[in-house]
């Protein structure tokens, strides 16, 4: 099985694959339909989980055709901190999870750095009235009373200033994938019927869909190819490509420990995860085949082969996006009629994204796209510092360049003529900046929801968007860093007073041409409707939770 562009897909080595949820290594692209099912637990204990697993067995990472493969269907499950608490996980184990997960996405400092909320007010990048679902994680009152601090030495929430609550509480997220739309819907209904007598109920659900084109790439609702430029995990002892140990790809290679707990990460240390105390009385960790923790004597490894999963429901206003592109094109033509014949709405939209609709990167000279690979797939084997150092092709503020700058942030020395000289950038500098950027990569597993719009410029009042899902082992250093330091940073690269024009609030965006520099003003096109941090357990960890 090959990935996009004809490259072989990476796999986990046995027996790791049998212990890991399949979502880690695949987005189940052959199953085009699905549902995201958000579950609230109305009781205590794991009875709901035992019943659920009878109708929705969780798919492992064993390659298709293996003994655990389920043709036509696949499923994954993840838990919020409050969901693990409701399921019966003891306090010592709950306290061993990472701080971002324990605090939850609605903690005020996390909301601030994610660009969702400031001083008791939801920002324009959140739906009116605030998000409608989260894990509703309670504030860490005990830690606040003890004077402890949160990540980045920011004080934890004051108990007198509570974490915002959402109308709906998600204790678990079940992702269902199927080949047939009707089968996916029936499966969701069966899950709801199964949960009802066992202390669980569906409080929110979204129909998920892929519509891959002839090269297997799906487009998001604005009409641009999505899910490109994924990192490629490597680990000599755990990851294989075509049956041999995976070596680091020079551009996309990222250590497995950035996405799977227990393996070396970008800092050459095992990615940390939660533990459970050893038990002599009931033997539950042993029954679930949890291994003893390698460094914590007397504890079992609950995190090994699991990951942290970030989920954000992002609503897209397609008509607002395209009308903004048309308005900006009309304004430029009116202001500069002699030099704007090539500019239209599509031209501006491509520069907001950084690619054309088919996913081909904008490159220099301006107006060209990077040549596709044989078969038509977009070519992602590029370095910005070499192919487009000044951002004349793909703007520095484009979504593509902000979300994964690669080596674009490499400082360019000044030449003898007083102008920046990209030729003086050393290969060592490019490599160092590329590796630094790859320490913040995320593994995306999201899908779009809602119907395709009939007319891109005509609002129809229907909900549509992207269920953003990504895997990482360090939420603060990976997902939150990308969101705060790259996407929403007003001083990113050589820019000032601008944020990501696609997912950020309304504001300016600079588009460089030679010799001109144009500024367009964009509106808010994407709004967060719900979000939370989840724990995606290994299959042995899931067995352990089912024994509670």
N, C-alpha and C positions, 0 to 999 in steps of 0.2 A: 504494500500500500504506500503510495507516495503522497507527499504534501503538495501544497501549491507550488507551481513552477517546476514540477517534476522532481523535487528533492524528496528523498526517502523520509518517511515519518520516524520520529524517535519513539522508542518503546522502553518500558521498564523491564529489567531482568527478572526472571523467576527466582525466588518466590515473592519478590516485592510486588509484582503485578497483581498477584492474587490477593494481596493484603491492602491494595490501594483502590480507591474509587476511580472508576473509569473517566470521570470528568477531568481528572488531572491531566490525562494524556490526550484527550480528544473532546471536541465539541459535539460529537455525534452528528457530523455533517450529513451522513446518509439518511438520517431521520429528520425530515424537513419540518415536521409539526411537533408541537409540544405545549406544555402548560407549566407555568410557575405557580405553585400552590403554597400559599402562606398559611401556616397552621398555628392556631392559638390553643393552648392546653388549658382546659377548664378544671382539671384535677391534678393530683400529684402522682408521681410514679411513672413507670415505663410501660404500663399496660397498653397505651396507645401505640407505642413504637413496635411492640411485639405483634399487635394486630396489623399495623400498617405494612410491616415487612412481608406479610402473607400475600398481600395484593400488589405490592410494589417492591419486589426484591431489588436491592441496590446493585447496580452493575459494577463489576470489578474492572481493573485495567488489563485483564487477560486479553490478548489480541483476539479479534473476531474469529470464530471457529473453535475457540477453546471451550473447555467443559462448562464454563459459567456464562457463555454468551447466550443472549436472548434475542433471537432474530426478530426484527420488527419493533422492538421496544428496548428502552434503556431508562434508568432512573438514577438520580443522585439526591443526597439529603445532607443538610447542614443545619446547625443549631445556633441560636443566639445565646448569650450568657444567661438570660432569664429562662430560656428553654432548657438549658442544661440543669439549671437550678430546679425547675419544675419537674424534670425527669427524675431527679433524686440524686444527682451528683453531690458528693459531700463538700463541705466548706473548704477543707484543705486542698482538694483538687480544684475547685473553682478559683481559689486564690493563686493557683500556679499558672494560669493563663496570662498572656501578655496584657500589659496595661491598656492599650487601645481597645482590645476586645472586652476587657472587664468594664471599662468605662462606657463603651458603646458610642455609636456615631453621633448621638444626640447630646453628648457631654459638651458644655458650652465652649470649651477651648478647642475641641475637635471641630465643632460647627464653625468656629471662627476661621480656623486654618483651611477648612474646606470651602470657604466662601458662601456659607449658607445663612449665617445669622450674625448680627452684631448688636450687642447691648439690648437684648430683649426684643429685637425686631428681625423678622425674616426678610432676607434680601430678595431682589427681583428675580434671582435665579432659582427661587423656590416657589411652588404654586401658592396662590392666594390662600391665606389662612394657615399656611404651614403644611408640612408633609402629613399624609393620612395614615402612615404605618411606620413602625420601628419596633425594636425589641423592648422599648420602654424600660431600659436598664436603670435601676435606681441609683441615685448619687452615692458615692463612696463615703458615707457620713463618718464611719469609724476611722478611715484613713485621714479624712480632713481633720477630725478631732485630734489625731496624733501628729498633725503638722506635716504629713508626708506631701510630696509634690508629684505632679503628673509628668508625662514625658516632656522633654525639653525644659525641665525645671519650672514649669508653669504650675501655680497652685491648683489643687483640685477644686471642684465646685464647692462653694460654701453651702452647707446644709440648709441655710436660710434662703438660698437662691437656687431652687430646685432645677433639675434637668427638665427641659421641655418634654411634655408627654404628647403622644399622638393618639387619635381616636381608636386606632386598631393596633393590637399587639401581635407581633410575629414571634413565636417561640421556635419555629422551625420553618425551613424552606425545602419543599420537595420539588425537584425538577423532573418532569416527565417528558420523554421523547418518543415519537412514533412516526411511522411512515405515512400514516393516513390521518387526515384531520378528524374524521369521525371517531376513529379509534382513540386518538388522544383525548378527545372530549369525553368519551365514555369512560376512559380510564380515570380521568379526573373525578367524574361523578362517583365511580366505584370507590375511590379513596375517601370522598366525603361521607359516603354511606358507612364505610368501615370505621371511620374515626368516631362517628357520633356516639355509639354506645360505650366507647372506651376513653372518654375524657378529652376528646380533641374535636376541633371544628375548623373548617376553612373560613378564614375571615377576609381573604383577598386572593384573587387569582388573575393571571394574565395569559392570554393565548400567545404562544411564541411561534415564530415562523422563520424559515429561511427560504429564499427564492434564488438559489444559485444559478449563475449564468453558465455558458458553455465551458468555462474554465473553472467552474466550481466556486466562484466568488459571489457572495450575496451583497446587496446594496442596502444601506439604511434609508430612512424615509425621505431625506433630502435628495436622494438619488445617487449617492456616491458609494463606490465599493468600500466595504468595511471588513475589518478583521485581518488586514494585511500586516506584514512586518512583525510577526510574532517572534518572541525569543525562542532559542533552541537550547533546551537544557542539556547538560553533559555531566557525566560522572563515570569514571572508569569502571566502578564496581556496581553501578545500578542502572545505567542507561545504555541502550544499544541502538544502533542504526544498521539495518540489514544484517543483524546477527553479530555484529562486532562492537566493541566498546566505543561509545560516542566520544569523539574528540571535539575540542572547542572550535566552533565556527568563528572565523576572525571578526565577523561583524555582529552576528546575532547570538553568539554563544554566551550562555549564562549558566553558572553552576546550579545543579539541581536543587541545592539547599535554599535557593531563593524562592522556591515554589513548594518544596516538600520538606516537612519537618524531620530533623534527624540527620540530614546530609550536609556536607560542607557548603557554606554559602560564599558570597563574594568576599567575605573577610576571612576565609579559610578556617572557619569554625563551624561546628555542627549547629544548624538552625535550632534554637531552643523551642520547647513545647511543654504542654502540661503533663503532670504526673498524677498518679493516685497512690495513696499509702498502701504498703504491703499488708495483706490480710492472711492470718493463719486460721481464722474462725470459719469463714465461708468459702474461701478459695476462689472468689469471683474473678480476679485478674487472671489466674491460671486457667479457669474455665474458658475465659474469652481469648486465651492465648496471647495476652499482653506480655511483652518481654520485660524483664527487669531493666530498669533504667541504667544506662552505661556509667553514669557519673553520680547519680543520687541513690546512695545505698538505702535499702529498705523501701524503695518506691518502684512502681511499675510505670512503663512509658506509655502514657495515653496519647501522646502527640505523634509518635513515630508513624510515618507514611500518611499523615494528615496535613492540612493546610488551613490558613485563614482565608476566608472568602469575603470579599467586599461586594455588596449589592446595592445598587442605586437605580430606582425607577425614574427614568428621565423622559419627560414628555417633550415632544418635538412639535413646534409650530411651523409646519411646512410653508404655509402661505405667507407668514411673516418673514421667513427666511428669503423666499424668492422675491417677494415684493420689495424687500430691502435691497436685494441685488439689482433689481430693475431701477429702483429710485436712484441708487448710487451711479449706475451707468448713465442715466439721463442727466444727472447733475454734472458728471465729468464731461459729457458731450457738449452741454450748454456752456461750461466754463472754458473748455479747451477744444473748440471745434476743429482746429487744424491738425491736432496731434492725437485724436482719440477715435479714429475710424475703426480700429481693431477692438475697441472695448465694448462689451455688452454684458448682460447679467451673468452669462455663463463664465466669461473671463474673470469677473470679480469673484464669483462663487468658487471657482477653481483655486484662486489665491487665498481665500479664507480657509479652504481645506488643505491645499498644498498638492493635490492630485486632481486629475480629471475624473470624470464619472466612472471610467473603467479601471481606475486605480493607478494609472501611470503617473509617475512623479513629474512635476514641473521642473524644468532644468534650463540651464543657459545654453545657447542664447535665448533671451526671453521669447516666450511663445512656443517653445518646443517641449516635447514630453520625452521622458527617458524611454529608449527603445524597449519593447517587450521581449520576453524570452521566447524561444521556440514554442509554438503552441498558443502564444498570445498572453500568457500570464505576466503580470507586472514584475519588473526587475527590481529587487530590493537590495541588491549588492552594491551599495554606493556609500561614499563618505562625503558629507556636506563640505568639509574643509578642502576637499580636492575638486569636487564637481561644481560647487556653487558657493564659494566662500563668502561672497558679499550678499547672498540672498536675493540676487536679481531674478533668478528663475523661480525658486520656491521661497516665498517671503519668510524672513526670520520669525514673524509672528503667526504664521500659518499653523493650523492645528497639528499637522503632521510633524512640523519641525519643533513645536513646543512639546508635544507628547513624547517624542523620542528624538532628542537633538543629536544623538550619535556623537560625532566629534565636532559639531558645529560651534561649540563654545570654546574651541581652542583659540587663544589669543593670537592675533596676526601681527607680527613685528612690522615696524615702520622701515621702509627702504630709504635709500639715500636721497630720493626725490621728495621725501616727506610724506609719501602716501603708503597706506598698508600694502605689504608685499606678501601674498599667500605663499609665494615660492620659498620664503625663508622659514616656513613652519616645518619643523623636523618631524620625521616619521615617529620618533619616540614621543613627541608631544601629542601627535594625533592618537597614538595608541593609548597613552595614559588617559586622555580625555574620553576616549571611547569606552575604555574599561570602567572609568568612573561613572559614566552615564549608564552603563549596563548594570551597575549596582543598584539601580532604581527601577529596573524593569518589572513589569507585571505580566501574568499570563491571562489573557482575556478569554472569557467563555460566555459572553453575553449574546443575546438575540433581540431582534426587534419584536414589537407587539403592535397590534392594531392594523386596520385595513390600509391598503395603499390609497393615497389621495387621488381623486379623479382629475382634478385641475390643480397644478402646483401653486397657482396664484389665488385660488378661491377657497376661503375657509369653509369647512363643512361641519364643524362642531364635534367631530369624532376624536376620541383619544387614540393617540398613536405615539410611538417613541421607541426607546431602547431600554431593555432591562440590562443595565451594565453589570457584568459579573466578572470579577478578576480574582486570581489566586496569588497569594504572596505569603511569605513566612514572617515578614517584618512590616506590619501595616504602616508604621510611622515612616520608616526609611524608604518604603516602596510606594504604595498608593498615595499616602498623604503628601509625600515629598513631590511626586509628579503633579498632584493637584495644586499644591500651594506654591512650590518653587519654580515650576515650569509653566503650567497652564494659567495660573492667576497672578503671576509675578508681574507687576507693572514696570519693572526694570529688567526684564529678561533680555539676555544677549545685549544687543546695542540699542534696544528700544527703551522708551521712557513714556510712562503714562498710558500704557496699553496692556490689555489682557487678551487671552484667547478669544478671538472673535466668534468662534463657533459655540462654545459652551459657557462663556463668561457673560457678564452684564453688558449693557449698552455702552458704546464708547468708540473711539477711533481705532483704525488699523492702518498701518503704513504699508504701501505696496511700492517696491522699488522698481524703477525702470531706468534705462540708460538713455538720456542723462537725467530724466525726471524722477521725482518721488511723489507719489500720489497718496492722499489720505482719504479713506472712506469712513463713513460713520455707520456702524452696525447696531442692531437692536438686540434684545434678548430673545433667543430662539429656542433655548433648552431650559426646562425647569425641573428641579428635583421634586418628585411627588412622594417619595418614601425612600428610606435607606437604613442599612444596618451592617454591622460586622458580624460574620458568622464563622463558626468552626466547622470545617469539613473533616469528619473523622475518618480514620482508616476503617477497614471492615472489622478487624479485631476490636478496635475501640467502640465501634457500633454494637458489636456483640456484647461488650461489657456494659454499655448503657442499657441494652435490652434486658440485662440481668438485674437491674436496680429495682 
